[in-house]
Amino acid sequence: MKIKNVVDYMLEELDKNGVLHQKDLVNIIKEKFGEQFVFTNSHGTLSIDRKVIREFNKVKSKDILWNKETYCWR
């Protein structure tokens, strides 16, 4: 699997559902694509790898925004 596969999945899910909640997405990414695309942050919480996030931010449309309060993309 490659980062592009994860990003493509994220874009498809966002298009289908209109929202991507990080807390749900991180577990799906781990199960579907592998542990190399997630990490445990300094708070002990599982997070999406920064390389995935950077690539996602490069290819997503400008209409897709990150909501800091709800930890999701819309």
C-alpha positions as CSV (number, residue, x, y, z in Angstrom):
1,M,0.0,0.0,0.0
2,K,1.0,3.6,-0.6
3,I,0.1,6.9,0.8
4,K,-1.8,7.6,-2.4
5,N,-4.1,4.7,-1.7
6,V,-4.9,6.1,1.8
7,V,-5.5,9.6,0.4
8,D,-7.7,8.3,-2.4
9,Y,-9.7,6.4,0.2
10,M,-10.1,9.5,2.3
11,L,-11.3,11.6,-0.6
12,E,-13.8,8.9,-1.7
13,E,-15.2,8.7,1.8
14,L,-15.4,12.4,2.1
15,D,-17.2,12.7,-1.2
16,K,-19.6,9.9,-0.2
17,N,-20.3,11.1,3.4
18,G,-19.6,14.8,3.4
19,V,-17.5,14.5,6.5
20,L,-14.4,12.6,7.8
21,H,-14.0,12.2,11.5
22,Q,-10.4,11.6,12.5
23,K,-11.2,9.4,15.4
24,D,-13.1,6.9,13.2
25,L,-10.8,7.3,10.2
26,V,-7.6,6.5,12.0
27,N,-8.8,3.0,13.0
28,I,-10.0,2.3,9.5
29,I,-6.7,3.4,8.0
30,K,-4.8,1.2,10.4
31,E,-7.0,-1.9,9.7
32,K,-7.4,-1.3,5.9
33,F,-4.0,0.0,5.0
34,G,-1.6,-0.9,7.8
35,E,0.1,0.5,10.9
36,Q,2.7,2.4,8.8
37,F,0.0,5.1,8.1
38,V,-0.8,5.9,11.7
39,F,1.2,6.7,14.9
40,T,0.7,7.2,18.6
41,N,1.0,10.9,19.4
42,S,2.4,12.5,22.5
43,H,-1.0,12.3,24.2
44,G,-1.1,8.5,23.7
45,T,-3.8,8.8,21.0
46,L,-3.7,7.0,17.6
47,S,-3.3,9.6,14.8
48,I,-3.0,9.6,11.1
49,D,0.6,9.8,9.9
50,R,1.7,13.3,9.0
51,K,2.9,12.2,5.6
52,V,-0.7,11.1,4.8
53,I,-2.1,14.4,6.1
54,R,0.4,16.4,4.0
55,E,-0.5,14.6,0.9
56,F,-4.2,14.8,1.6
57,N,-3.9,18.6,2.0
58,K,-2.0,18.9,-1.3
59,V,-4.7,17.1,-3.3
60,K,-8.0,18.0,-1.6
61,S,-10.1,20.8,-2.9
62,K,-10.0,24.2,-1.2
63,D,-13.6,23.7,-0.2
64,I,-12.6,20.9,2.2
65,L,-11.8,22.4,5.6
66,W,-10.5,21.0,8.9
67,N,-12.7,21.7,11.9
68,K,-10.5,21.9,15.0
69,E,-13.4,21.7,17.4
70,T,-14.8,18.4,16.0
71,Y,-11.6,16.9,14.6
72,C,-13.0,16.4,11.2
73,W,-12.8,17.4,7.6
74,R,-15.9,18.8,5.9
